[in-house]
Amino acid sequence: MPADDVHLIRNSVFFWVIFAVAFLAVPYTQLDHMLLMPGDIGDGRLNNYFLENIYRYIQGQSPSLVHLSFFYPFPYVLGFSDNHFGSSPAYLLPRAITGQADTAFQIWYLFGYFANYLAAYYALRKLDISAFAAAAGALVFAFALPVTAHSGHAQLHYRFGVPLAIAMFIRFLERKDWRYFAAAAAWLVWQFYCTIYIGFFLLLMLAAIASVYVYRSLKGNSGGIKTISTVFAGRFRQLPDAERIKLAVIFAVLVFFMALLFYPYLRVSMLYDAKRHWHEISSMMPRLQSYFLDDHSTLWASQSGIFASLPMRHEHQMFVGAVPMLLTISGYLLGRRQYTGLAFPLLSGSLVLLLVLTLSIGGVSLWYVFSKLPLASAIRAMTRIILVFLFPVAFLGAVAIDRLSLRLRAKPNWRRMALLMVIPLLLFEFSAIAPGGSSKAEWRHRLETSEQAMPADLPSGSILFYAQVGDVFYADEIDAMWVALNHGLPTLNGYSGLYPPGYSVEFGNDCAELPQRVRQYLGFIGQLDNKEAYLDLMHRIVPVGFSGCDADWLADSPYTAASRAYSADELSRLSLEYAGRGAWAGKPYVHITIKNSGNHSICAASAVNKPVRLSWRVLDADGKPLSGWDTRKSLPYDIPANGSVNVKIPVHAELAGRGRKLQISIVQEFAFWGHDIGIRPLELDWAAE
């Protein structure tokens, strides 16, 4: 057999054996041999819902890919979250074969590991990495600890566009061949169609690579930016006319597909004023500690005090592992002296650049400036960029393996032993994880229970609205979404990255939420006074599991909308009183009475987007706030002049601390806080009864 064929077979065996062992040791074991599902009963089932909606749309059983059937009838609900269009083929085929949405979701999830591994291996080979080192690098990219840590965020799973786009872009910069640029752009667009988050981080990485390229050119006296642009433009003009026309068509098609994808998100940004504020983004900016934290690893999980200050701890799981980290450092030290290709300075330089750009030290980060830019302002969890960093990490690790192999060429036995130790060490570290996910049986049981609660023989055009009957509100919301999807019906329920204006996140079995959601929608479309539209929606809604639903609501709204903002003097007449405690489905609630001693009623809604609401936060024993004024509860009814209204608010587990208190205040949105105009906040010692 020719030597080249033997070499090819040997490389193929390495490729498949490494993948097979890693696949069985990491994701297949993580899913407990298909008994568990990726993620929890919240985000996991939400991602499954998006994929299932694509399948049902193709089958003609779902009305839209953009205007989804939850949070009905608010438009462009797809733009509240990710879309999965680019990875949906991996779901559609097993869905058609198995006939089971949950099993198809498991297969979709598992296939993502192979897609990521194959893409990384191919890209590393294109960047002149040896077959063995490329397999090790692909192992890091597809199976490293951050991948497992983010298994609950299945929308981030398909990342095959990252290595492919980066490799093609570097080839473009090396050879100035515009076909490589077209290929890089195509992989970037496909990655955006898989997941907006990873697409954005990939775009950021490509921009960093271009910046490093320009910097090196300026430093090497290759001319300024104008000279560099002239060189690339000249290479494009030198192409035959037919080639230039073909590339122009490709670029136009890619721009069209990007515009098509982002149109719903642009509409959401405009209609819902959807943007992330810095205080929210800053809690999920990488810290130095973030790069050493992994709570899912049985080797490295730590309760050390150095991690105690991390907010949103579950988002800061950025430790790549000890072996990949050592390989990365070694690859950088060895490569900067010995590596002659362009890939090394571009990937190592861009990695360092983005590490510095996104790092938060003492609450200060350079990213604050960039977070104001379009698209960047919608990205909340910057810690997730680690899933893109894994490719330069994989590349540098592969460089270390290749450099080590060359150094030990004169000592074949030592060389063989050193190289063969790398893969087992990587596999051991990546597989030393606690089983994660949620029970497949639980997914099915929850759906069956919700199906049984749905009334039979519903009239055409019905809209479902389920009460929250458990202690995990988002699980109840997703139960309702799945029931509605299975029956081709819309629902007022919903759970996603954003919420429609005025929606109470937790409402239990309080039926006052029903007319409130209808009125919020009518206010959203500028039809607050349209009684016919109100009655039409109210008569179509089928409440399930609620108490206190008033038949009079079918004739008229239980509250009105103010046509102006209230003055500080008017709202200062309000006061808060404790009215007792209660529980529903095991979840505690506090009952609050809002009294109005003024001569003017306070409307529960606002036609000028300045509604009056309750807000609350938690204080420790010393009176120090443990949370912000982030929670909201809308008024269920108007507060009559010289009258009152009762409101119940949910109490969370963070109150379960000695001496902690619940502090409740009033806010007129986009105007002022009640405690700033003389309304005394209500403080409740939760431990005292």
N, C-alpha and C positions, 0 to 999 in steps of 0.2 A: 504494500500500500504506500502511495506517495507520502512524503513527509508532511506536505501541506494538509493532506486529508486527515492524517493522524492528529495534527495540531488542531484542526477545526473540530474534530470529534471530541478531543480532550477539552477544548474550550466550551463546547456545547454541554458536555457532562458537568463541568464546573457550574455553568450557568443554571442548569435545571436542578441539580442536586442541592445547591445552596438555597435556591428559591423554595424547593419542596420542603426542606428541613425547617426553614424560617417560617413558611406558611403554616405548617402543622404546629410549630412550637409557639407561634405568637397569635395570629388572628383566629385560627381554628380552635385552639385551646381557649382563647379568650371568650369565644362564643360557646364554650362547653359542649363542643360537638353538635352545634346547631340547636341547643336547648335555650340559649340566651340570644338576645337581640342587641344590635349595636346601639348604645346610648340608653337613656332612661325612658320612662313612660311619657316624657314631655318632648324634648327635642328629637329623640329618636323617631317617635311616631309622627311628629310634624314633618320630618324629612321624608318619611315613607308616604305621607299624605301628598306631598308635592309630586313625587314620582307617580303615585297612583292616579293623580288627577290627569297627568299627561297620558297615561294609558287609557283612561276612560274617555278623554277627549278624542283620542284616535278612534276609539270604539263608538263614538257618537253618544256617549252617556254623560258627558260633562259639557256645559255650555260654553266654557271659555278657558283659555290658558292664562289670561291676564286678570279678568274680573272673576276671581274665585268665589266659591259659594259660601265662604264663612265671612263674618263681619258684615253680612248682608244688610242693606243693599249698597254699602260703600264701594266705590269703584277702585280699580287698580290695586287690589289687595295683594297681588303677586309682588308688587314693588315694596312690600313691607319686609320681605325676606329674600333668600336665595331662590333659584329657579330649577336647577338640575337639568336644564335642557341638554347640555353637552354630554352628560353622563347617562342620560335616560336610555340609550340603546342597550346598555348593560342591565337595565331593569326590565325593559319591554319584552325581551326574548324569554327570560325565565318566568316572567309573569304570564305570558301566553302559554308556556309549557306546563307550569305547575298549577295555574289557576288560583294561586294563593299570594296575596299581597305581601304578607310578612316573610314567607319563604323567599320570594323574589327579592325582597329587600336585603335579606342575608346574603344571597348570591351576589347581588349588586355590590354590597360592601366588600365581600371577599375578593371579587374580581378586581376591585380597585387596587389591591395590593399588587397583583400581577401587572396591571397597566402601569403603575408607578415604577415598579422594579424594571420592567422591560424598557420603559422610556429612559430611565436613568442610565441603565447599562448601555443602551445605544448612544446616548449623548456623550457619555464618558469615553466610549470608543472613538467617537468622532473628534474628541478633544485629545486624541493620541495617548490615551491610557491603555495599558495592557489588559488583556481579557480577564485575567485573575483579579487584578486591582479594580477593574471596572465592576466585576461581580461583587466585590467587597464594598465598593462605593455605592452600588445600587442597593445593596443590603441596608446600608446606613440610611439612604434616602427613603426607602419604602417601609422600614421596620423600626426605626430608631424610637427611643422613649417618648419624644414629643408626639409621635403619631398615635401611640397608644393612649397618651394623656388626653388627646383630642378625639378619641373614638366616640365620645358623646356628641361631638359636633360633626356629624356625618356629612354635612354640607361642605366641609373642608377636605374631604377624603380624596377626591380625584384631583391629583396634582401632576398628571403626566405631561401637561403642557409646559411646566416649569423647566425641566432639563432640556426639552426639545427646543423651546424658544431661545433659551440661553445659548445652547450650542450653535444653533443656526445664526444667531446674532453675532457671536464671536467669529464664526466663519466669515460672515459678511464684513466685519471690520478687518479681518486678516486679508481676505482676498478681494474685497471691494466688488463682490459679485452680487448684483441686486436680486438674483434668484434666491440667495440665502436670506436676504432681508424679507422677501415675500413669504418665505417659509416661516421665518421667525414671527412675522405679523400674523400669519394664519394660526400658528400654535397659540399665540397670545389671545387671539379672538376666541378660539376654542376653549381656552382656559377660563376666560370670562364667562362663557356659556356653561361651564361646569360649576363655577363658584365665583361670585363677584369678589369676595375677600381675597382669595388666592390670585385671581386675575389682577387685582390692584397691586398686591405685593410683588407680583411678577413684573408688572409695568414699572414699579419703583426700582426693582433690581436692574432691569434693562436700562433705566435712566441713569442709575449709579454706574453701571458698566460703561455707558457712553461718556459719562463725566470723567471717569478714570482714564479712558482712552484719550479724551481731549487733553487732560492734564499731562499725560505722558508725552503726547505729541508736542505740546508747548514746551515742556521741560527738555525734550530732545531736539529742540530747534527745528522742528518739522513744519514750522509756520503757524500762524494763528488760526482761529476758528474759520475765518474766511477762506484761508488756503485749504484747510481740511475739507470744507464744504465744496470748494471748487474741484478738488480731486474726485470726490465721490460723484458729484454732478457730471463731471467729465466722463467718468466710466459709464454712467447711464446714457449719455448722449452718444457714446461710441457703439452702443448696442444696435443691432439691425432694427429697422422700423417695426418689423413683425414682432420682435422680442419686446420692444418698448410698449407697443400697443397691448400685447398680452399682459405685461406687468401692470400697465395702467388699469386694465380691466379687472385684474385680480385685486389691486388696491381699492378700486371703486366698490367691488363686491364686498370686501372686508369692511369698508367704512359703512356700507349699507347694513350689514349684519350687526355691526356695533350699534348703529343708530336704532335699529329694530329692537335690540336687546335693552338698550338704556331708555327707550321712550317711556315705558311704564314707571321706571324709577325717577325719571325727570318729572313726570306728572305727579307722582307722589310727593316729590320735593316741593313742587309748586302748590299743590292742593292742600297738603297737610303740614306745610312748613317743616318738613322732616329734616332735621339736622342734629348732629350730636354736639353738645356743649363741652367745653374743655374740662369741667369738673368731672364729667362722666368719662371722657377719654383718658384723663390723667390717671385715673384709678387702674387703668389697664395698659399703661406704658411700661415697658420692661425696666426693671431695676437690676442692679448688679446681682442681687440675691436670686432673681428670677432664673438666671442661667445656671443655678445650682439646685433648683427645686424640682423634685418629682415625687409626688405623694403616691403614685401608682406602683412604683418600683419596690419590690421587697428587699432590694439591696440598699437603696439610697433614700427611702422615705425617712423624713426627719421632722421632729417637732422642735427643733432648735429655735431659740429665741431670735436668731438672726432673720427668721422668716415671719416673725410675729407681726411685723409692721406692714406686711403686704396686704393691701385691700384686694378683694376679688381673687383670693388665693387660687381658686381653681383655674383661673385664666393665666396664671404665672408659671405653669408647668413647662419650663423651657430647657431643662437639663438634657443635653443630647446623649449623655452617658460618659463614663470615665474613659472607655476605650476609644470611642470616636473623638473625644476631646484631646486625648494624647496623640492620636493619629493626626488630627488637624494641626496641632501645634508643631508636631514633627514635620508634617508636610510643608508648613509655612517656612520653618527654619531651613529645611533641606532644599526646598524649591527655590527660595530666593537666591541661593548661591549656584544652583545647578540647572534649574529649569529654564529652557530657552524659548518656549512657546509664548504666544500672546495670552493664552487662556489663564495662565497662572497670575500675572499681575492684574488682569482685569477682574478675575473672580475674587482673589484675595483682597484687592483694593476696594472693590465694591462692598464686600462683606464688612470690612473695617469701617468704611464710610457710613453704611447703614446702621451698624452697631452704635456708632457715635451719634448719628442723627436721631435715633429713636430711644436712646438711653435717657432715663429719668433719674436725676440725682437731687435729692432733697426737694422733690416736687418741681424741679426745673428741667426742661427738655427743649432742645432745638426744634423738636417736632411741632411745638406750639405754633410756630410761624407757618408751617406747611399745612397744619390742620385746618386752616381757614380757606384753603383752595377748594375748588369744585371737585367732587368725588371724594377727596381726602376727608372732607368735613362729615361724610356719612360713615366713615370707618371708625368703629368704636374700640374694638379689642386689638390694639397694635401688637400685643404679645403673640398673636397668632402668626406673625411674620416669621417665627421660628420654623414653620413648615416650609417656607421658601429658602430660608438660610440653610436648610439641610442639604441643598444641592452643592453650594460652595464648600460646605463641611465635608460632604462626600467626595468632592473633587480633591480637596487638600489631603484627605485621608488616603485616597487612591494614589496621589503623588508620593506620599510617605512610603507606601508599600512598594511602588516602583523604584524609588530611590534606594530603599533598603535592599531590594532584590539586586540592583546593580552593584551595590557595595559588597554584597556577599557572593558575587558571581564566582569568585575564586574558591569559595568554600561551599560547594553544592549541598552538603549534608546540613550545615547550619542554615543555609538559605532555605532549604526545603522545610526544615523544622520551624523556622521563624515565620514563614509565610503560612504554613498550615495551622499555626497557633492563632492567627488573627481571626479567622472565620469562627472557630469555636468560642473564642472569647466574646466576639460580637453577638453570636447567637445566645450565649449564656446570659449576657447582660440584658438583651432585648426581651428574652423570654421570662426573666425573673420579675414578673408582674402579677399583681393580684387580679383574679378573674373579674371582669367588668361587664356591664350591660344589665339588662332587665330580662325577666323571664318571658319567653315566648308564650307560655301558658297564660301569664297574667295579661299580656296584650289581648289575647283572644277572649279571656274571661271578662275583661272590662267591656269589650265591644258587645259581647253577648248580653251582658247585664243592661247596657244602654239600649240595645235593640229591643229587649223585652219591655222596657219602660215606655217605648214609643207607642202612642195610641194607634189603633188599627183603623183602616179605611179612611185615611186622611183625604180631604177634598183636594182637587187639583189646585196648584198654586200655593199650597201651605208653606209656612216658614216655621222651622223648628226653633225652640228656645228652651234649653235644658237648665235646670237649677244646678248649682254646684253642691254636690251631696257628700263629697269626701274632704279630706284635710289637705289635699293638694289641688289647688284651684285649676292649674293649667292642665292637669290630667283630665279633669272633668270637662274642660273646654274642648280638648282634643277628642274625647269620647264622642261629644256631640258633633264635632266636625266630621268624624268618620261615619257616624250613623247617617248624617245628612248626605254625605258623598255616596254612600252605598245605595241610598234610595233616590238619588237624583234630586234632592231638595236643598234649598238654601237654609242657612241658619244664622241667627243673631250672634251665636257663640263664636269664639275665635281666640286664637293664640298665635302670636308671631313676634317679630322683632320690634314692631310698632303697633300702636293701638289707635283706633279712630278717636277723634276729639270727644271728650266728655264721658268716655266709657269707664265704669268702675271695674278695676281688675278683679276684685273679689267682692261678690255680692251674695253668696250663699243661696238661700231660698227666698230672698227678698224680692217680691214680684214688682216692687216699685221700679226696679231696673228696666222692666219691659217698656213702659211708656217713655221712660227717660231715653232709651236708645232710639226709639222712633223719633222723638223730638230732636235729639242730637243730629240725626240724619237730615231731618227736614231743615234744621238750621244750617247744616253744611251746604245744602243745595239752595238756600235762600227761600225756603217755602215754609217758614215757621207758622205763618198764619193760614196755610192751606189746610182747612179742616177736612176737605174731601180726601186729600192725600193721607192725612193722619188716620182717618177712619178706614181707608182702604188697606193700609198696612196693618193696623190693629186687628182687623177682622181676619187677616190671613195668618196671623201668628198663633202657633200652638204651644202654650207654655207646658213644660213637663217637670213635675216635681216641686213646683212653687207653692208658697202659702201667701195668703193676703191679696190675691188678685181680685180687683174690684171690677164688677160688671159695668159700673158707671164709666170706666175708662174707655169702653167701646163706644161711648156716646160723646165724650169730650175729654180733653187732656186734663190730668190732675194738677197741672201747673202751667204757668205762662212764662213768656220771655220778656226780659226788660229791654226797652228800646234805647237805654242809655246806661252809662256807668253810674254807680251810686257814689254819693259824696262820703267823705270820711265821717261827717256828722251823722248821716243816716245809718251807716253801719255801726257806729259807736253805740247805738241803742241795742245792739245784740249782746247776749251773754250766754255762757255755756254752763250747763248743770249736768251732774252725773245722775243717770236714771236707772242704773243697775247693770247686771251682767247676764249673759245668756250663752247658750251654745247650740250649734247646729252641726250635725254629723261629726261630732267630736271636736269642732273648732270653736274656740271661745270668741265672744263678741262683747263689746262695751256699748251700752245704750246711752246716747247723749241727747239731752233736750236743748234745743236752741230757742231761746226766748227773745221776743222782739217787743221792746217797750216803746217803740216809736209809733208814729201815726201813719206810717207808710208801710205797705207790705213789701217784702223782699222776694223777688221772683226767683224761681229755682233755675231758670235758664237765662241766657243772655243773647240778644240779637246782635250785639256788638262785640262778641267774643270776650266778655269780661264777667264770667259767671262767679257767683259766690259759692265757695266750697269749704269743706273741712280739710284740715291737714294735721298730721301728728308725727311725733318723733319720740325716740327713747332717750331717757337720761339715766346716767349711772347714779350711784349713791351720793356722789359729791355734786350732783347737778350738772355734770358735764355731758353734752350731747354725744350719743353713740351713733346717731344717724342724722341725716339732714331732713329738712321739711320736704321730702320727696313724695310722700303719699298723698292721695287725694280721695275725697268722697263727695260726690255731688249731692245737692239737696234733693230729696225725693219729691217734695212738694213745695209750693210757695209758703213763706212764713207770713201769716196774716199780721196786720197791724194789731199791736197789743195781744198777740197770740204766740203760739209756739209750734215747733215741729220736732218729731223724734227721729233720730238717725242712729243706725248701728254700724260700728266699724269693727273690722277684724283685728284680732290681737295675735302677734307673731311670737315665735319661740325666743326671740332675742330678749323678751321681757323676763324670761326665766332666770333672773339673776338677783342675788340678794340686794335689796335696797333700790332696785331699778324702778323707774316711774315712766308712765305714759303721759306725754304732754300734748295737749290738743289745742289747736288754734283755728282761726278763721282767715281765709284769704279771698280777696277779690282779684282774680287772675289779671296779670298785666297792669295792676293798679297799686295795691298796697296790702300789707298784712294787718290782721286785726290787732295783734299785740303791739303794733307800731302806732295805733290810733286810740289806744286806751282800753281795748278789750282784753281782759285778763285771761291768759291761757289757763285751761283746766289741767291740773296735775293729779294723776291717780297712782297711788302706790299699789302695784299689782299684787304684792305679797300679802297686803292687808285685806281682810274681808270684813 
